[in-house]
Amino acid sequence: WDYVLVMSLFCTAVVIYHNRFERPPACSVPGLCGCCTQHCACGNQDPSPTQQTLSSFHDGIEVAQDRVTSFFRVNVANFVQCVTGRVVIAVVLVAWLIPAVFFVTKLEPTKRTEQFLRDDHPLQYSI
């Protein structure tokens, strides 16, 4: 449950903080936006950057994408969405899971502590 809560609530908190509370450093003083910030709103942006991106997506405006984004959006997404890709992923998962479960059943607790120093080491004499 911890993972589910962290992945849902923490991500939501980061997005809310970014959209509503994060400001350039000079915006902490009211009325002073600083010389190095462009389009400083000195407060909440309305619409937020996320809302601007969503509306440009719905309007059909093409946003420039880097190679990594286009790779995951085109190649990986198409592979995961097709039935053959899902079967391949399931087969690989099961092929990994079977030996993993087998070796987990072979685990045993340690029966004696491991000796780090040789028997004739000077620290061994003092212990």
C-alpha positions as CSV (number, residue, x, y, z in Angstrom):
1,W,0.0,0.0,0.0
2,D,2.9,2.3,0.7
3,Y,3.9,2.2,-3.0
4,V,0.4,2.9,-4.2
5,L,0.1,5.9,-1.8
6,V,3.5,7.3,-2.7
7,M,3.0,6.9,-6.4
8,S,-0.5,8.5,-6.3
9,L,-0.4,11.1,-3.6
10,F,3.3,12.3,-4.0
11,C,3.0,12.7,-7.7
12,T,-0.2,14.7,-7.3
13,A,1.4,16.9,-4.6
14,V,4.4,17.6,-6.9
15,V,2.1,18.6,-9.8
16,I,0.0,20.8,-7.6
17,Y,3.1,22.4,-6.0
18,H,4.6,23.0,-9.5
19,N,1.4,24.5,-10.9
20,R,0.3,26.6,-8.0
21,F,3.1,27.5,-5.6
22,E,6.5,27.2,-7.5
23,R,7.8,30.6,-8.5
24,P,11.1,32.1,-9.7
25,P,13.3,33.1,-6.8
26,A,12.8,36.9,-7.4
27,C,9.0,36.5,-7.2
28,S,9.1,36.0,-3.5
29,V,9.2,39.8,-3.1
30,P,5.8,41.2,-4.1
31,G,6.0,43.4,-7.3
32,L,9.6,42.4,-8.1
33,C,9.9,39.8,-10.8
34,G,13.7,40.2,-11.5
35,C,15.5,40.7,-14.7
36,C,16.3,37.1,-15.4
37,T,12.7,35.7,-15.5
38,Q,10.5,35.9,-18.6
39,H,6.8,36.1,-18.3
40,C,6.9,36.2,-14.5
41,A,3.4,36.1,-13.2
42,C,4.5,36.6,-9.5
43,G,1.7,34.3,-8.4
44,N,-0.6,31.6,-9.7
45,Q,-0.7,31.2,-13.4
46,D,-4.1,30.9,-14.9
47,P,-4.3,28.7,-17.0
48,S,-1.5,26.6,-15.5
49,P,1.2,25.1,-17.7
50,T,-0.4,21.8,-17.5
51,Q,-3.8,23.3,-18.7
52,Q,-2.0,25.1,-21.5
53,T,-0.4,21.9,-22.8
54,L,-3.7,20.0,-22.5
55,S,-5.6,22.7,-24.5
56,S,-2.9,22.8,-27.2
57,F,-3.2,19.0,-27.4
58,H,-6.9,19.1,-27.8
59,D,-6.6,21.9,-30.4
60,G,-4.3,19.7,-32.5
61,I,-1.3,21.9,-32.1
62,E,1.8,19.8,-32.7
63,V,4.4,20.1,-30.0
64,A,8.1,19.5,-30.9
65,Q,9.2,16.3,-29.4
66,D,12.7,15.0,-28.7
67,R,13.9,11.5,-29.8
68,V,13.2,9.9,-26.4
69,T,9.6,11.1,-26.2
70,S,8.9,10.1,-29.8
71,F,10.5,6.7,-29.2
72,F,8.3,5.9,-26.2
73,R,5.2,7.5,-27.7
74,V,5.5,5.6,-31.1
75,N,7.5,2.5,-30.7
76,V,7.0,1.4,-27.1
77,A,3.3,2.4,-27.0
78,N,2.5,0.6,-30.2
79,F,4.3,-2.5,-29.0
80,V,2.4,-2.5,-25.7
81,Q,-1.0,-1.9,-27.2
82,C,-0.9,-4.7,-29.8
83,V,-1.8,-8.2,-28.8
84,T,1.4,-9.8,-29.9
85,G,3.4,-7.3,-27.8
86,R,1.4,-8.2,-24.7
87,V,1.9,-11.9,-25.3
88,V,5.7,-11.4,-25.6
89,I,5.7,-9.3,-22.4
90,A,3.7,-12.0,-20.6
91,V,6.0,-14.8,-21.8
92,V,9.1,-13.0,-20.7
93,L,7.6,-12.2,-17.4
94,V,6.6,-15.8,-16.7
95,A,10.0,-17.1,-18.0
96,W,11.7,-14.8,-15.4
97,L,9.2,-15.5,-12.7
98,I,9.5,-19.3,-12.7
99,P,13.3,-19.5,-11.9
100,A,12.9,-16.5,-9.5
101,V,10.2,-18.4,-7.4
102,F,12.3,-21.6,-7.6
103,F,15.4,-19.9,-6.2
104,V,13.4,-18.0,-3.6
105,T,12.2,-21.3,-2.2
106,K,15.9,-22.4,-1.8
107,L,16.8,-19.5,0.5
108,E,17.8,-20.4,4.0
109,P,18.7,-18.2,7.0
110,T,22.4,-18.1,7.9
111,K,23.5,-20.8,10.4
112,R,26.7,-19.1,11.6
113,T,28.3,-15.7,11.3
114,E,30.8,-15.0,8.6
115,Q,34.4,-14.5,9.8
116,F,35.9,-11.4,8.2
117,L,39.4,-11.6,9.6
118,R,41.9,-14.5,9.5
119,D,42.5,-16.5,12.6
120,D,46.0,-15.1,13.0
121,H,45.0,-11.4,12.6
122,P,45.9,-9.2,15.5
123,L,42.4,-8.0,16.1
124,Q,41.2,-11.6,16.4
125,Y,43.5,-12.0,19.4
126,S,41.7,-9.1,21.2
127,I,38.2,-10.3,20.5
